[in-house]
Amino acid sequence: MIKISDMIVKDDIEKLKKESQYALLKEQNIQAFLKQNHLDPSVMDDYWVEFLDYNDDFHVCQSCQSLNQCPKDTIGMQKILKYYEGEIVLELQSCPFGKEMEKKRKLLDHFVMSNVSEDLMLTDLSSLKIVENAAKLSANHQNALGHILKYSQTPTSQGLFLHGPMGSGKTTLLAGLMNSLAKKDKQIGFIHFPTYLIDLKASFSSGDNEYAMDKLLKVDYLLLDELGEENITAWSRDEILLTILSYRLLNHLPTFFTSMYGYNELKKVYTLKKGDEIRANTIISKLKALSIEIMLD
């Protein structure tokens, strides 16, 4: 026997459902979905919960300004109504902010070895102010920019060696170039060389192979940042740097460098003591074979 209290509750729920459906049908996003799929509003009787859930999520996303403000557990995702073969289903897909995050993540995945910030790896060459204001640049900067833009369009086996004082933009420019190459599905190594040597030495005792040279040697494109600023020893010069340069030169792998020093100055930097001239000359000769020297103001 049905209790009167159960009937009252059932009537209340039906009344609430009808009022909710009436309100939902006034929503432009709901109207657009029904119109797009040629559906009668009566379908809402069977899919009321899906419509309600979708609409609530829709309005949360409408007021969102960035991923940092996303109040959801599924950050960067939004609920979407789909109509498949007579069935209405609720799916999750990336919101515009989520799609941008996913795009950045896929790009960063191409930097298979790196010890620099994500912001630096995400440097977009085309949006750099130095590119936008190319006509106002010095002759040296225009020369550097010309080589970089040409290389981004037509890569070769010979990289670039940018040198100049701090703040001249050498790292930013080559970061933009590495970014453009990553967009072409190339594997990139972006290494701040002084820091890499410290981490590499520490990995010997920790057993961490994250800094193993094998990946660095074989990556499609390698950028060694701040060459000559490392703590130079016979080990760092002969066993690490010279090994990297020799392998990549032998295998025609494009390698890029930034430094405060030009080729001739680096020769002095890598001459640690009397008798080191041969080692230093070998380093410089391989740098010259691997890259084109460009000075920045």
C-alpha positions in Angstrom: 0.0 0.0 0.0 1.4 3.4 -1.0 1.8 5.8 1.8 0.4 9.4 1.5 3.8 10.8 2.6 5.5 8.9 -0.3 3.0 10.4 -2.7 3.7 13.9 -1.4 7.4 13.5 -1.8 7.0 12.1 -5.3 4.7 15.0 -6.3 7.3 17.5 -4.9 10.1 16.0 -6.9 8.0 16.0 -10.1 7.1 19.6 -9.5 10.8 20.5 -8.9 11.8 18.7 -12.0 9.2 20.5 -14.2 10.3 23.9 -12.8 14.0 23.0 -13.4 13.3 21.9 -16.9 11.4 25.1 -17.6 14.3 27.1 -16.4 16.8 25.1 -18.4 14.9 25.6 -21.6 15.4 29.4 -21.2 19.2 28.9 -21.2 20.7 29.8 -24.6 23.3 27.0 -24.4 20.6 24.4 -23.9 18.5 25.9 -26.7 21.5 25.8 -29.0 22.2 22.1 -28.2 18.6 21.1 -28.9 18.5 23.1 -32.1 21.8 21.8 -33.3 20.7 18.2 -32.9 17.1 18.7 -33.9 15.8 17.5 -30.6 12.4 18.1 -29.0 12.4 19.7 -25.5 10.6 16.6 -24.3 13.9 14.7 -24.3 14.7 16.5 -21.1 12.4 14.2 -19.2 14.8 11.3 -19.7 18.0 13.3 -19.4 17.1 15.9 -16.8 20.1 15.1 -14.6 22.6 15.4 -17.5 21.2 18.7 -18.7 21.2 20.0 -15.1 24.8 18.9 -14.5 26.0 20.3 -17.8 24.3 23.7 -17.2 25.8 24.1 -13.7 29.3 23.3 -15.1 28.7 25.6 -18.0 28.1 28.6 -15.8 31.1 27.9 -13.6 33.3 28.0 -16.8 31.6 31.2 -18.1 33.0 33.1 -15.1 36.5 31.6 -15.2 39.4 33.9 -16.2 42.3 31.4 -15.9 43.3 28.0 -14.7 44.5 29.6 -11.4 40.8 30.5 -10.7 39.3 27.2 -11.6 37.3 25.9 -8.6 36.9 22.4 -10.0 38.6 19.2 -9.1 39.1 18.5 -12.8 41.0 21.7 -13.5 41.1 22.6 -17.2 38.2 20.4 -18.1 34.6 21.2 -18.9 31.4 19.1 -19.3 29.9 18.9 -22.8 26.6 17.4 -24.0 26.9 15.1 -26.9 24.2 13.3 -29.0 25.1 9.9 -30.3 22.7 7.6 -32.1 19.6 8.6 -30.1 21.4 8.9 -26.8 22.5 12.1 -24.9 25.7 11.7 -23.0 27.8 14.0 -20.8 31.5 14.1 -21.6 34.6 15.8 -20.3 36.9 17.8 -22.6 39.5 20.4 -22.2 38.3 24.0 -21.8 40.1 26.8 -23.8 42.5 27.3 -20.9 43.0 23.5 -20.6 43.7 23.2 -24.3 46.4 25.9 -24.0 47.9 24.0 -21.0 47.8 20.8 -22.9 49.5 22.5 -25.9 52.3 23.8 -23.7 52.7 20.4 -22.1 53.1 18.7 -25.4 55.6 21.3 -26.5 57.6 20.9 -23.2 57.7 17.1 -23.8 60.0 17.8 -26.7 62.6 19.2 -24.4 63.9 15.8 -23.4 66.7 17.1 -21.4 66.6 20.5 -19.7 67.6 22.3 -16.5 66.1 25.7 -17.2 62.7 27.2 -16.4 59.5 26.3 -18.3 59.0 30.0 -19.1 62.3 30.0 -21.0 61.5 26.9 -22.9 58.1 28.4 -23.9 59.8 31.5 -25.4 57.8 32.2 -28.6 60.3 33.5 -31.1 57.6 35.3 -33.2 56.2 37.2 -30.1 59.6 38.6 -28.9 59.8 42.4 -28.8 63.3 42.1 -30.3 61.7 40.5 -33.4 58.8 43.0 -33.5 61.3 45.9 -33.4 63.9 44.4 -35.7 64.3 47.6 -37.7 65.5 49.5 -34.6 68.2 46.9 -33.6 71.9 47.4 -33.9 73.7 45.8 -36.8 75.0 43.0 -34.6 71.5 42.1 -33.3 70.0 42.3 -36.8 72.7 39.9 -38.0 71.9 37.5 -35.1 68.2 37.7 -35.6 68.6 37.1 -39.4 70.6 33.9 -38.8 68.0 32.7 -36.2 65.0 33.4 -38.3 66.7 31.7 -41.3 67.6 28.7 -39.3 64.1 28.3 -37.9 62.9 28.0 -41.5 65.8 26.0 -42.9 67.7 24.1 -40.3 71.2 22.9 -41.1 73.8 20.8 -39.3 75.8 23.9 -38.2 74.5 25.7 -35.1 75.1 29.2 -33.8 77.4 30.6 -31.2 76.0 33.8 -29.6 78.3 35.8 -27.3 78.0 39.1 -25.6 77.5 40.7 -22.2 74.8 39.9 -19.8 71.5 41.2 -20.9 72.3 41.3 -24.6 69.5 38.7 -25.3 71.6 35.8 -26.4 69.8 33.2 -24.3 66.3 34.5 -25.0 67.0 34.5 -28.8 68.2 31.0 -28.8 65.5 29.9 -26.5 63.0 31.2 -29.1 64.8 29.2 -31.8 64.7 26.0 -29.7 61.0 26.6 -29.1 60.4 26.9 -32.9 62.3 23.6 -33.5 60.3 21.8 -30.8 57.2 22.9 -32.6 58.5 20.9 -35.5 58.5 17.7 -33.3 62.3 17.8 -32.8 63.9 16.6 -29.6 65.6 19.4 -27.8 68.3 19.6 -25.1 68.4 23.0 -23.3 71.2 23.0 -20.8 72.6 25.7 -18.5 76.1 24.3 -18.7 77.5 25.5 -15.3 74.5 24.0 -13.5 74.6 20.8 -15.5 78.2 20.1 -14.4 77.3 20.5 -10.8 74.3 18.2 -11.1 76.3 15.7 -13.1 79.0 15.4 -10.5 76.4 15.1 -7.7 74.7 12.3 -9.7 77.9 10.1 -9.4 77.3 9.6 -5.7 73.5 9.6 -5.8 73.2 7.1 -8.7 70.7 9.4 -10.4 71.0 9.0 -14.2 68.8 12.0 -15.0 71.9 13.9 -15.9 73.6 11.1 -17.8 75.4 12.4 -20.9 74.0 9.8 -23.3 70.7 11.6 -23.9 72.5 14.9 -24.1 75.0 13.6 -26.7 72.3 12.2 -29.0 69.5 14.8 -28.8 68.4 16.3 -32.1 69.3 19.9 -31.2 71.4 20.9 -28.2 71.8 24.4 -26.6 74.6 24.8 -24.1 74.0 28.1 -22.2 76.7 30.2 -20.6 79.7 28.3 -21.9 82.9 29.4 -20.1 81.0 30.4 -16.9 81.3 26.9 -15.4 83.9 26.0 -12.8 86.5 24.9 -15.3 88.7 21.9 -14.5 90.6 19.4 -16.6 87.6 17.0 -16.0 84.9 19.4 -17.0 86.9 20.6 -20.1 88.4 17.3 -21.4 86.0 14.6 -20.2 82.7 16.4 -20.5 82.8 19.4 -22.8 85.2 17.9 -25.3 83.3 14.7 -25.3 80.1 16.5 -26.1 81.6 18.6 -28.9 83.5 15.6 -30.4 80.4 13.3 -30.5 78.1 15.9 -31.9 80.6 17.1 -34.5 81.3 13.5 -35.6 77.5 12.7 -35.9 76.6 16.1 -37.6 74.2 17.0 -34.7 73.3 20.7 -34.6 74.7 22.4 -31.4 74.1 25.9 -30.2 76.0 28.0 -27.6 75.8 31.2 -25.6 78.7 32.7 -23.8 80.1 36.0 -22.5 83.2 35.2 -24.5 84.0 34.9 -28.1 86.1 32.1 -29.6 89.4 33.8 -29.0 88.5 34.7 -25.4 87.3 31.2 -24.6 90.7 29.9 -25.7 92.2 31.8 -22.8 89.5 30.7 -20.4 90.1 27.0 -21.2 93.9 27.3 -20.9 94.2 26.4 -17.2 98.0 26.1 -17.1 101.0 26.1 -19.3 100.8 23.3 -21.7 97.0 23.4 -22.0 97.1 25.3 -25.2 96.6 22.2 -27.3 93.4 21.2 -25.3 92.1 24.7 -25.5 92.8 24.9 -29.3 90.9 21.6 -29.8 87.9 23.0 -27.9 87.9 26.1 -30.1 88.4 24.3 -33.4 85.4 22.0 -32.6 83.3 25.0 -31.6 84.1 26.7 -34.9 83.2 23.6 -36.9 79.9 23.2 -35.0 78.7 26.8 -35.0 78.8 30.3 -36.6 80.1 32.9 -34.2 77.8 35.9 -33.8 78.6 38.8 -31.4 75.8 40.8 -29.7 76.1 44.3 -28.2 
